[in-house]
Amino acid sequence: MRHPPLAISHREKNAQRILALDERAEALGLRPGLGVADARAMHPSLEVVEADPEADRHLLTGLADWCDRYTPLVALDGADGLFLDITGCAHLFGGEEKMMQDVLSRLLRQGFDARAGLASCPGAAWAAARFSSPSVIPSGREADAIAPLPLSALRIDTDIRAGLESVGLYTAGAILDAPRAPLARRFGAGLLTRLDQALGRAEEAISPRLPVPPLSAERQLAEPMVSTDGIEVLAHTLAVTLKQDLERRGEGADALQLSLFRVDGAVHRYVVRTSLPVREPAVIRRLFRERLAAVEDEIDTGYGFELVRLSVLEASPFALVQADLAGEGASEEEGLAFFADRVQARLGGNGLMRPVPVESHIPERAVRMVPFTASEKALLREKEEAPSAQVPPGPERPIRLFANPEPVEVIAAEVPEGPPLHFRWRRAMYHVARVEGPERIAPEWWRTPEDASTRDYFRVEDAEGRRYWLYRQGLYGAGEGMPRWFMHGIFA
């Protein structure tokens, strides 16, 4: 059963007007801009749906992801178009025309009525796609192809187009040979810029929506793949190809992306990051094994993946270091880095954290937790910039430091400045056998008054051999009230 004519509406100047129409609605003589009330009065069977720009944007973004199979240089063009820079890519699909036909036929099978134009410049391709699709404009023939098209093919503003039509200029060809100076004086330099872009005389760069990977390897599959085990094996095969390119450049991968293109157009992308530059296929395979295992329940293979691509998103110089005389073992640093990478591939970027020093004397502010990958690279950079620098040894610190110091009740041995003799913590009484301290830590002068109290730290050991880190906050007779005691950490 055929559906009724369909129109998409939107609000314009406090009125609901038609934004877009399907072919059946156009055949009734309806046009964009017509009021919805008038359109329904003319054709009561017309079905009207409110426009959803966010959903349209999401759909266009999905199509841009799908077009990444043809070229990494894909850019959004307004709310209804895409630019594809296929320079150097067309030969992989049998030529430019075959590539364009492949794009249109695949989109048609997905239910899209797409239009395409192919030219040596974006302006001419845009005009061909919207006014003479499908069309291929040979290089140097842009003027002949653009001339019979309406002024809208030049991507000029509505006001400029109305001004040109008011003086009898209705096609692009009507202004091609017109004197440029009078056109610029009356309609502005933007008109000439658009004209030159359509003719290929002015450069117009395409800004891709995604960064272009420096290295990529892909495999077009004759039969769609639905097994994650098969994807893992294929990732290893592609990593072998990338290793040769990385060796030639003297680099290793810091971030890799596995892109899976499904038969129905959906695209899945999975990224792994490494603590140290890598290029060994076996290591890359293990990382993606963990990543795929982590998202196994989320992967919808559908009818299978027909294209698999492995890309290097980030790379850095790769230093060859022999770990042992046989050259077979990995260094302790590499072993820890690979372990951390596998954990993060399975649990996410924040799955494994490590502390890094911060310039502060306050213990809870002296370190901050960062993802292992980021901290490892920062440490390596510090070693390269200052290889002879050594961190001076500091006072002993507890193996477990509380993020929020806990209050304790203390009976001091020598009032007012003496160490604790007994203290109550978490409803239990502890008797102090040995004490070391005090270690005075003053806060930064720019802190707020409530954070500006001096601390005296004591390392204490109770009668059963357990060791604690306590501090007294505030000084007697300093006008800060009675000092208070806190438990800040536990030693091993």
Secondary structure, 3 states (H helix, E strand, C coil): CCCCCEEEEEECCCCEEEEEECHHHHHCCCCCCCEHHHHHHHCCCCEEEECCHHHHHHHHHHHHHHHCCCCCCEEEECCCEEEECCCCCHHHHCCHHHHHHHHHHHHHHCCCCCCCEECCCHHHHHHHHHHCCCEECCCCCHHHHHCCCEHHHHCCCHHHHHHHHHCCCCECHHHHCCCHHHHHHHHCHHHHHHHHHHHCCCCCCCCCCCCCCCEEEEEEEEEEECCHHHHHHHHHHHHHHHHHHHHHHCEEEEEEEEEEEECCCCEEEEEEEEEEEECCHHHHHHHHHHHHHHCCCCCCCCCCEEEEEEEEEEEEECCCCCCCCCCCCCCHHHHHHHHHHHHHHHHCCCCCEEEEECCCCCHHHCEEEEEHHHHHHHHHHHHHHCCCCCCCCCCCCCCEEEEEEEEEEEEECCCCCCCEEEEEECCEEEEEEEEEEEEEECCCCCCCHHHCCCEEEEEEEECCCCEEEEEEECCCCCCCCCCEEEEEEECC
